[in-house]
Amino acid sequence: MQFAKTDDGAKLPTALDLSRVSHFYGRKQALSEISFSILPGQFAVLLGLNGAGKTTLLSLISHLYNTRHGSIRIFGYDISREPGEALRRLGIVFQPRTLDLDLSVYQNLSYHASLHGLGHRLAMDRIETLMADVNMSDRLNDKARSLSGGQMRRVEIVRALLHRPPLLLLDEATVGLDIQSRAEIIATIRELVVADGITVMWATHLIDEVDENDRVIILHRGKVLEDSSVHAVVRAASAENMREAFVTLTGSIAKDGAE
């Protein structure tokens, strides 16, 4: 088991631990020596512009790509050596929509539940409970194609949580959604952290999705520039706020969902 130190020096087991992770596409280096740890129950924002390496990093954590340089552990399980145990503790929502549009919401969810070995009764109970949690109990029998973008994203979050993973990764989960839907999705995820103690890594390029109480990891051109609380990052950059800090650190213009 890997451990991380809290601000007061206490040692706690890590939910996600990356050590010197690098990745190449041919001769092009996409990630360089990425190292950080996330504690259980923490909401961590992976903030970076498009092309910074966020999706590549999440693809390595979820074992879509093999980790050839460095190590990744999920609750102590090495993703390369113990992928089954590691992935059982992981739920993920990718940026592209991945529901089968010709199936009902229930069919999409029950199929995923069966892939994780959940029995019919247990799957139904969890589907009904989670769909109620996201206020979509009345849409279970509707075709996925009839849902709005925000509703599809909620169903994908439910799907990712069916096997009760303690770690949830979300890659640009609000892309393409209107302001209200964005706010509702973020609020839903933050409530899960509080209510169920789920660990979340939220990858985004939108500065307004960062809360002042968040842990923020700034990824830029494949490198981690800062990894701390929002207040610490702002202070280190001698900035007035997170937007100014991001611009100072990266030399790039920060974006928000209204742009």
SVG drawing of the C-alpha trace seen along z (x, -y; Angstrom):
<svg xmlns="http://www.w3.org/2000/svg" viewBox="-41 -40 53 53">
<polyline fill="none" stroke="black" stroke-width="0.4" points="0.0,0.0 1.2,-3.5 0.9,-6.3 0.8,-10.1 1.3,-12.8 -1.4,-15.2 -0.8,-18.9 -0.4,-18.0 2.1,-15.3 -0.2,-12.3 0.3,-9.3 -2.8,-7.9 -3.1,-5.2 -3.5,-6.7 -6.5,-6.1 -4.4,-6.9 -0.6,-7.0 1.5,-8.0 5.2,-7.7 7.3,-9.2 4.8,-8.3 5.8,-9.2 4.2,-8.3 5.3,-8.6 3.4,-8.5 6.3,-7.3 9.1,-9.8 6.7,-12.5 6.6,-12.7 3.0,-13.3 3.7,-13.0 6.9,-13.6 7.7,-12.3 4.2,-12.7 4.1,-12.0 1.3,-12.8 -1.0,-11.0 -4.6,-11.5 -6.1,-10.6 -9.3,-8.7 -12.4,-11.0 -10.5,-13.8 -11.9,-15.9 -8.9,-16.7 -9.1,-18.8 -6.7,-17.9 -6.6,-21.3 -5.0,-21.8 -5.8,-23.1 -6.8,-20.8 -3.6,-18.9 -2.0,-19.2 -2.1,-15.4 -5.2,-14.9 -6.8,-12.2 -3.6,-10.4 -3.0,-10.3 -6.6,-9.0 -6.1,-6.4 -3.0,-5.1 -4.8,-5.1 -7.7,-3.2 -5.3,-0.7 -6.5,-1.6 -2.8,-2.3 0.0,-0.2 2.2,-2.0 5.7,-1.6 7.4,-4.3 6.7,-4.7 4.0,-3.2 0.3,-3.7 -1.4,-2.2 -5.1,-2.3 -5.6,-1.7 -2.2,0.0 -2.8,2.2 -0.4,1.8 -2.3,1.2 0.3,3.1 0.8,6.1 -2.7,6.4 -5.1,4.8 -8.1,6.8 -7.9,5.7 -7.0,2.1 -9.8,1.7 -12.4,3.2 -11.8,0.1 -12.1,-2.4 -15.1,-4.0 -14.5,-6.3 -16.5,-8.7 -14.8,-9.5 -15.3,-12.7 -17.0,-11.1 -20.6,-9.9 -20.5,-6.1 -24.2,-5.0 -25.7,-2.8 -28.4,-5.1 -30.6,-2.3 -30.9,-0.7 -33.0,-1.9 -31.3,-3.5 -32.0,-0.4 -30.5,1.9 -27.4,-0.2 -27.0,0.0 -27.9,3.6 -25.4,4.7 -22.6,2.8 -23.7,4.3 -23.4,7.8 -19.9,7.1 -19.0,6.5 -20.6,9.7 -23.6,8.2 -26.6,10.4 -30.0,9.4 -31.6,8.4 -28.5,6.6 -28.1,4.8 -31.7,3.7 -31.5,2.4 -28.4,0.4 -29.7,-1.0 -32.9,-2.1 -31.1,-3.7 -28.5,-5.6 -31.0,-6.7 -33.1,-8.2 -30.0,-9.9 -29.6,-11.8 -33.4,-12.4 -33.9,-10.3 -36.0,-7.4 -38.7,-8.2 -36.3,-7.7 -35.2,-4.1 -37.3,-2.7 -36.6,-5.5 -34.2,-5.1 -30.8,-6.7 -31.1,-8.8 -34.1,-10.6 -32.0,-12.1 -30.4,-15.5 -26.7,-15.8 -26.8,-16.5 -29.1,-13.5 -26.8,-11.2 -23.9,-12.3 -25.8,-11.5 -26.6,-8.0 -22.9,-7.5 -22.0,-8.6 -24.6,-6.1 -23.0,-3.4 -19.6,-4.2 -20.8,-3.8 -22.7,-0.5 -19.9,1.7 -19.3,-0.8 -15.8,-1.9 -14.1,-4.0 -12.3,-6.0 -14.0,-7.9 -12.3,-9.6 -14.1,-12.1 -12.5,-13.4 -14.0,-16.7 -17.4,-15.5 -19.2,-18.8 -18.0,-19.4 -20.9,-20.4 -23.4,-21.0 -25.3,-24.2 -24.5,-26.2 -27.3,-24.7 -26.4,-21.1 -22.8,-21.7 -23.6,-23.0 -25.9,-20.1 -23.3,-17.5 -20.6,-19.1 -22.9,-19.4 -23.8,-15.7 -20.2,-14.6 -19.4,-16.8 -22.3,-15.4 -21.0,-11.9 -17.7,-12.8 -19.4,-14.2 -22.2,-11.5 -20.2,-8.4 -16.6,-9.3 -15.8,-8.6 -12.4,-9.8 -12.7,-11.9 -10.3,-13.1 -12.0,-15.7 -10.2,-16.5 -11.1,-19.8 -9.8,-22.8 -12.5,-25.1 -11.2,-27.3 -14.7,-28.0 -15.1,-24.3 -12.4,-24.7 -13.7,-25.4 -11.6,-27.4 -11.6,-24.4 -10.3,-21.9 -7.0,-20.3 -5.7,-21.3 -3.1,-19.6 -2.1,-21.9 -0.9,-19.9 0.7,-21.8 2.4,-20.3 2.7,-16.9 4.2,-18.2 2.8,-18.9 3.4,-22.6 1.6,-22.8 -0.1,-20.4 -1.7,-21.8 -4.7,-23.6 -6.2,-26.4 -5.0,-28.9 -1.5,-27.6 -1.3,-27.6 -2.6,-31.2 -0.1,-32.3 2.8,-30.6 2.0,-32.4 1.7,-35.7 -1.8,-36.0 -5.1,-37.3 -7.2,-34.3 -7.0,-30.9 -7.5,-32.3 -4.5,-34.7 -2.4,-31.9 -3.1,-29.6 -2.2,-32.3 1.0,-33.1 2.1,-29.5 1.3,-28.4 1.5,-31.6 -1.9,-30.6 -5.3,-32.1 -7.6,-30.4 -11.1,-29.4 -14.4,-29.1 -17.7,-27.5 -19.2,-30.7 -16.5,-31.1"/>
</svg>
